[in-house]
């Protein structure tokens, strides 16, 4: 690749990750209505592990990357913190307070990632990058803050829990990116010994799958208790369709989307990468019109344009 394209690889990967996560959010929403969110969360991770392992074998003819023990520790913590705990907290926040409030809290993740990048890796952003981060966060926040007229506020107890869990998810996501970048070798290994993003994604996803096991056991125990009490979960649509939707989402999100997010993390400062990976609330707008027949206001369009302007600054 010509050297002139090198500075754009990280930002482009971040935008691609946002596009992929937009698609996977639609697929996982439909799948969760048929299978339940915990089942979808576990299925997506282990399908991603198999796909990533297959890609790694085709690339290297090996199933296991060559790693330093410290890299294993960083990537294991990244998978458990960022994907197992963080995503489970976010999915629960969606149920408690709805996606708009949860996404509003998550819009602070780039600032958290910038802080972590500065503390953990000594990364600093210039004026243009800070302007892009602030514009992008402002645009996303402007979109998310608009609440539909028919929306009802959550009860106080659920609202406190939902906002708290969304903040936990924000910290876990930003911390997961920092640990991933350290797991690839940034900040302590020579560049020629850095782990490539695809291999790092495989290791991270494997440990995320292990982190889901106690969550699955707890979920199964709770479901058993509910069935004993005569409570039957409501499902919409066929389970087989749910599995197909979850498989499609696993390819788009945990496999390709997380891979691209680590390419962005590897090739760009942590705050920039996190900002460009935080655009699904904006990218989802056309699909909300086409699929869910929602009315999109001028305010939402303006917020999207502001976010796109912020992205343009980050590319500069």
Order of alpha helices (4+ residues) and beta strands (2+ residues): alpha-alpha-alpha-alpha-alpha-alpha-alpha-alpha-alpha-alpha-alpha-alpha-alpha-alpha
